[in-house]
């Protein structure tokens, strides 16, 4: 094959992938997120595959399903969809799920009974946090039907101004992401409090791709 033709083919392939990544994918994302089924809103489910270390020198894929529990300006607060462990069973602490379970949740998450549980209640009753116990069953009887849940915060604590106390700012931005990054880039990009600069900022380094948004 003529070298000039080969170079042209290679350049065309590179251009195709650049256009796909920089133009086509963002266009399709914005088109999808403006549809009723996939529009970002309170109560939306966000699916995300995230690459991370598996504790050795290699990397693995972690699967997360989130629920939108607060939207306040550019601040979008998420909570992981989890399943309470049986009493006496030690819970995992990363709250990711398996690829098979992730796929299943995509298909039926809207049909599941998922109970909002206040974070403080997960540390009450007998046993370890994130473990089903009598206290939770009494306060949240829906757990008798389904152990799926997400950590919620009191309604009075939602949509409030950003606190001025630096000690409160660090925890305030826990699981808070940029609405603009979600809508325009299809990414979960975290808001954090920079203790050195003493200001909240968007941490581009803490960014993961969104796989799907469902309502």
N, C-alpha and C positions, 0 to 999 in steps of 0.2 A: 504494500500500500504506500502510495506517495506520502512522504513525510509531511508535506503541507496539508494534505487532506486529513491526516491523522491529528495534526495540531488543531485544525478547525473543528474536528469532531470532539476533541478533548475540551476545547474552549466552550463549545456549545453545551456540553454536559455540565460544566462548571456553572455557566450562566443559568442553565435550567434550574439547578439546585439553589442557586442564589435567589433567583426570582421566586421559587417555591417557598423558601424560608422567609424572605423579607417582604414579599408582596402577597402571594396567594394565601399562605397560612394565616397571616394577620387579617386579611379580608374575610376569609371564611369564619374566623373566630368572632369577629365583630358582627357578622351576619347572624351567626348562631346565638350570640349572647343577647341580641335584640329580639329574638323569638320568644314567645310566651313560655315555652317549655324549658328553655335554657337561660332565661334572663336572671341576672343576679338580683336577689331580693331577700328579705328576711324570711328565714325558713328554708332557703335553698340548700341542696346537698352539693358539696364540691368534692370531686374525686381527683386524687393526685398521686402519681407515682414518683417516688423520690429515691435518688441514688445516695447510698451512704456506706460507711465502713461496717463490716460485719464482725469487727473485733480483731481481725488479722490484717494482713497486708492487702487483701482483696476487697472488692466492693460488691454490694448486693442491692436489689431493688426492694424498697419498702412501699407498701400500699396503704393509703390513708383515705378515709371517708369523713368529711367534715360537715357540720351543719352551721349555717349562718345564724347567730343568735343576736347580733347587734350591727346596725349600720348607722354610723354617726359621722357625717361628712365623708372624709376619705378613709376613716377608720372602720374596718370590717372585722368584727370579732367572730372567731370560729371556735367550734367545740368538736372534738373527735367523737364519732359514733363508736360506741364500745358495747361490750357484752359483759355483764357482771359474772364473775366466777362463782362456781358453786361454793357453798360454805365449806371451809377447811382446805380449799384449793388455793395455792399461791398464785396471785395474778402476775401477768407479765407487765413490765413497766413502760414499754415503748408504744403500746397501743396501736401498732400497725396491724394489718391483717394479712392473710395469705392471698395469693393471686386468685385462687379459686373462689374464696369468699368475696373478694373484691369484685370479681365478675358477677357473682350472684347478686350482690347488693345493687349493682348497676341495673339489674333486671327487676328487682322487687323492693327496693328501698322505700318506695312510696306506699307499699302495702304493709310494711312492718309497723308494729306498735312500738314506738320509741319514746321512752319516758324521760322528760327533763328532770334532772335531780340537782338540787342545789349543791355546790361544791362542798360546803361545810357538812352536809348530811352524809357524805361518803366517808367521813372520818368518825361517824357516830355508830353506836351499837357494837356488838361483839365481832371479833375477827379483824382481818386486815382491810385497809381501804380497797374499794373496787371488788368487794366480796359480798354476795347476797347474805343478808342477815334479817332477823326479826324486826329490827327497827325500820329498815328500809321497806320491808314488806307491809308493815303497818301504815307507814306514812305514804307509800306509793303503791297502792294495791294493784296497779296495772302490771307491776313486775311479776305477779303471779301468772300472767298470760305471756309475757315476753320479758326477757332479761336485757334487751337492748335499751341503751340509754345514752344521754349526753349530759355533760356537766353544764349547768346553767348558773346564771347570776341573778340576784333579786331584781325585779323590775325597777325598783327605786334606784338601782345603781347603773341603769342603762341610759344612754344618750345624755350623759352628764358632761360638763366641761372637763378638759384635761386638768387633773389636779396640779397644784403649784408645789406641793411638798415633794422634794426629790425622792424621799423614801417611799412615797406612794407611786411615783411615776414608773419605777422599774417593774412593779407588779401590774400596773395599769395596762401596760402594753403587751402583756402576756397573751399570745395567740391573736394579735391584732395585725391585720394586713392592709395593704393599700388598695382601695377600691379602683383607683385609676389603673394600677398595674393589672388588676384582674380583668377589667373591661377592655383595656387597650392592648395589653400584651399577652393575656391568657396565662398570667403568672401569679403565684402566691409570693409576694414580696413583703417582708415583715417591717412593721414600724417598731423601733426600739428607742430607748432612752440612752443617749450618749452621756455617760457620767463625766467624761472629760470635758466635753463642750457644754454640758448642762442644758441640752436641748433634745427634743424628740427628732428623730430622723428616719428616713427610709433606708433600710440596710439592703442594698442591691446584692450583697454577698449571700444574704439569706433568702434566696429566691428559688422557687421550684415551679416546674410547669404544671398547669392544670390540665387534666385529662378530659373532664366533663363537668358540666353544671346541670343539675336536674331539679325540677320543681314538682 
